């Protein structure tokens, strides 16, 4: 059972910096932490590592050193993934000196792992920087990997898009479209978590590169089941953790910055409080 795996991970990793309702976040380097975990532990890993572009939480490394570092932690993720498990990697682009200005990181990483690549998903996020001498970037990529190309979880019905143009269209008396909706395709139009006084997203935290809940939720629903253990080696503000408990999964994560762990604690506590309030109001209505 995944609760046993969750408890085993906690036993091996020690006391977490944050533990709340099926979530455990450790203030540890992910590579050091992953080496402490046993093989065949997690069902799904979904993460977005530093992009090597000089954000506040990273130092820019040589391109080859960055790729080598990614290989190391991804190989550890592979080792601890169960046989029918999956790994979803979100990465953007960076400059490769003397080669290119905005080189998509997937071009450099996609085959540096024993995982099997099922598909590249394009995340079209709408808002972004405006450029003068090149096209304004509006997408990042997600690489969807599995451990076994013939045996992996894909819950299509959990992520179908209900926005169907002709939902009642029939052929030979049968509906042409699934009543739950259509396959959402490999281009996902999901808004970025924006900042700013008048346009900040409701889920916004002070983290400078926050995963949108809608993006993580689609991945979690597609590639894991209720009760499964989900990992995020670069937990950041806790989007993966919040999505996990919103969808009845367990979550383990690693994060070096204590302030980001605090952001995660605040948002998870807020979700739990709001959820419990709704549940209590429902019970009160039922009792009346």
C-alpha positions in Angstrom: 0.0 0.0 0.0 1.2 3.5 -0.8 0.7 4.6 2.8 3.3 2.0 3.8 5.6 3.4 1.1 5.0 6.9 2.4 5.8 5.9 5.9 8.9 4.0 4.7 10.2 7.1 3.0 9.7 9.1 6.1 11.6 6.5 8.2 14.5 6.5 5.8 14.7 10.3 5.3 14.2 11.3 8.9 12.1 14.2 10.3 10.6 16.3 7.5 10.8 20.1 7.5 7.0 20.0 6.8 4.5 17.2 7.3 0.8 17.8 6.8 -1.9 15.3 5.9 0.0 12.9 3.6 2.6 15.4 2.6 6.2 15.3 3.7 8.7 17.9 2.5 12.4 17.7 3.4 15.0 20.5 3.3 17.5 18.4 1.5 19.4 18.3 -1.8 17.4 16.0 -4.0 20.3 13.9 -5.2 21.4 13.2 -1.6 17.8 12.4 -0.6 17.0 10.2 -3.5 20.0 8.0 -2.8 18.5 7.2 0.6 15.3 5.8 -0.9 14.7 2.2 -2.0 13.9 1.0 -5.5 10.3 0.7 -6.6 8.9 3.2 -4.2 7.0 6.0 -6.1 4.3 5.8 -8.8 4.8 9.2 -10.3 7.4 11.9 -10.3 6.3 15.3 -11.6 8.8 18.2 -11.3 10.3 21.3 -12.8 14.0 21.6 -12.0 16.1 24.8 -12.2 16.5 25.9 -15.8 20.1 27.1 -15.4 19.1 30.7 -16.2 20.1 32.5 -13.0 16.9 32.5 -11.0 17.3 33.4 -7.3 17.5 29.7 -6.3 20.3 28.7 -8.7 23.7 29.5 -10.0 24.4 29.2 -13.7 26.5 26.2 -14.5 28.4 25.1 -17.6 25.9 23.5 -20.1 27.6 20.1 -19.9 27.7 20.2 -16.1 24.0 21.0 -16.0 23.1 18.1 -18.3 25.4 15.8 -16.3 23.7 16.8 -13.0 20.2 16.3 -14.6 21.3 12.8 -15.7 22.3 11.9 -12.1 19.1 12.8 -10.4 16.9 11.5 -13.2 18.6 8.2 -13.0 17.8 8.1 -9.3 14.2 8.9 -10.0 14.1 6.0 -12.5 15.5 3.6 -9.8 12.9 4.5 -7.2 10.0 4.4 -9.7 7.7 1.3 -9.7 7.4 -0.9 -12.8 4.3 0.8 -14.2 5.3 4.3 -13.0 5.8 7.6 -14.8 8.0 10.6 -14.8 6.8 14.0 -16.1 9.6 16.6 -16.6 8.8 20.3 -17.2 11.6 22.3 -18.6 12.0 25.6 -20.6 15.0 26.9 -22.6 18.3 28.5 -22.1 21.3 29.9 -23.9 24.0 27.6 -25.1 27.1 29.7 -25.6 28.1 30.1 -29.3 25.2 27.7 -30.3 21.8 29.3 -29.6 20.0 31.9 -27.6 16.8 30.0 -26.6 17.6 26.3 -26.9 14.8 24.1 -25.6 16.3 22.0 -22.7 14.3 18.9 -23.9 16.6 18.8 -27.0 19.5 18.2 -24.7 17.9 16.0 -22.1 15.3 13.7 -23.7 17.6 10.7 -24.2 19.8 11.1 -21.1 17.7 8.7 -19.1 16.7 5.0 -19.1 13.1 6.0 -19.1 11.0 5.5 -22.2 9.8 8.7 -23.8 6.1 8.5 -24.6 5.4 12.0 -25.8 6.4 15.7 -25.7 3.6 17.9 -24.4 3.6 21.6 -25.3 2.4 23.9 -22.5 1.1 27.1 -24.1 0.8 29.6 -21.2 -0.4 32.8 -22.8 1.3 35.6 -20.8 5.0 36.2 -20.9 7.8 38.6 -21.8 7.7 40.7 -25.0 10.7 40.5 -27.3 11.9 43.0 -29.9 14.4 41.0 -31.9 12.7 37.5 -31.7 9.3 36.1 -31.3 7.8 36.4 -27.8 8.1 33.0 -26.0 4.8 31.5 -25.0 5.5 27.8 -24.3 7.5 25.3 -22.3 7.6 21.6 -22.7 6.7 18.6 -20.6 8.4 15.3 -21.4 6.2 12.3 -20.5 8.4 9.3 -19.6 7.4 5.8 -18.4 9.4 2.9 -17.0 7.7 0.2 -19.1 6.5 1.1 -22.6 3.9 -1.7 -22.5 2.6 -1.2 -19.0 1.9 2.2 -17.6 -1.1 4.2 -16.1 -2.9 6.5 -18.4 -6.3 7.6 -17.0 -7.7 9.4 -20.1 -11.2 9.6 -18.7 -9.9 11.6 -15.7 -8.5 14.3 -17.9 -10.9 14.6 -20.9 -11.8 18.0 -22.1 -15.5 18.6 -21.8 -15.4 21.6 -24.3 -16.6 19.7 -27.3 -18.0 21.6 -30.3 -20.6 19.1 -31.3 -21.1 16.9 -28.2 -24.4 15.3 -29.4 -23.3 14.5 -32.9 -24.0 10.9 -33.9 -23.0 8.3 -36.5 -25.1 5.3 -37.1 -27.1 6.2 -34.0 -24.1 6.4 -31.7 -22.4 9.4 -30.2 -19.2 10.2 -32.1 -17.6 11.8 -29.0 -17.1 10.3 -25.6 -19.8 11.7 -23.2 -17.0 12.7 -20.8 -15.3 14.8 -23.5 -12.4 14.7 -25.9 -8.8 13.8 -25.6 -7.1 17.1 -24.5 -4.3 16.6 -27.2 -0.6 17.3 -26.7 -0.9 21.1 -26.6 -2.1 22.3 -23.2 -3.4 25.8 -23.0 -3.1 26.5 -19.2 -2.4 30.0 -17.8 0.8 30.7 -16.0 0.8 31.8 -12.4 1.0 35.5 -12.8 2.2 38.3 -10.5 1.4 41.9 -10.2 -0.9 44.2 -8.3 -3.9 43.8 -10.6 -3.3 40.6 -12.4 -1.9 38.2 -9.8 -3.3 34.6 -10.0 -5.4 33.6 -7.0 -2.9 30.8 -6.2 0.1 33.0 -6.4 2.9 32.7 -3.8 6.1 34.8 -3.6 8.0 31.9 -5.4 9.5 33.2 -8.7 8.7 30.2 -10.8 5.5 28.6 -9.6 3.8 25.5 -11.2 0.1 26.2 -11.9 -2.2 23.8 -10.1 -4.2 23.0 -13.3 -1.0 21.8 -15.0 0.1 19.5 -12.2 -3.4 18.2 -11.6 -3.8 17.0 -15.1 -0.5 15.1 -14.9 -1.4 13.6 -11.5 -4.8 12.5 -12.6 -3.4 11.0 -15.9 -0.5 9.1 -14.5 -1.4 8.0 -11.0 -4.4 6.6 -9.0 -6.0 7.6 -5.8 -3.7 6.6 -2.9 -0.5 6.5 -4.9 2.8 8.1 -3.8 3.9 11.2 -5.9 7.3 12.7 -5.8 8.6 16.2 -6.6 12.4 16.5 -6.2 12.2 20.3 -6.6 9.1 21.1 -4.5 9.4 24.9 -4.7 6.2 26.5 -3.4 4.4 23.1 -3.1 2.1 23.0 -6.1 2.7 19.2 -6.5 2.0 18.6 -2.8 -1.2 20.6 -2.8 -2.4 18.8 -6.0 -1.6 15.5 -4.5 -3.8 15.9 -1.4 -6.5 17.6 -3.4 -6.7 14.3 -5.4 -6.2 11.9 -2.5 -2.5 11.0 -3.2 0.5 11.0 -0.9 3.4 13.3 -1.7 7.1 13.4 -0.9 9.3 16.4 -1.9 12.7 18.0 -1.5 13.5 21.7 -1.3 16.6 23.5 -0.3 15.1 26.9 0.5 13.3 27.2 3.9 11.3 30.2 2.7 9.8 28.1 -0.1 8.9 25.3 2.3 7.1 28.0 4.4 5.1 29.1 1.3 4.1 25.4 0.8 3.0 25.2 4.4 0.9 28.3 4.1 -0.9 27.2 0.9 -1.5 23.6 2.0 -2.8 24.8 5.4 -5.1 27.2 3.6 -6.5 24.5 1.3 -7.1 22.1 4.3 -8.9 24.8 6.2 -11.1 25.7 3.3 -11.8 22.1 2.5 -12.7 21.3 6.1 -15.0 24.3 6.3 -16.9 23.2 3.2 -17.2 19.6 4.6 -18.4 20.9 8.0 -21.0 23.1 6.3 -22.2 20.0 4.3 -22.5 18.0 7.4 -24.4 20.7 9.1 -26.8 21.0 6.2 -27.3 17.2 6.2 -28.0 17.1 9.9 -30.6 19.9 9.6 
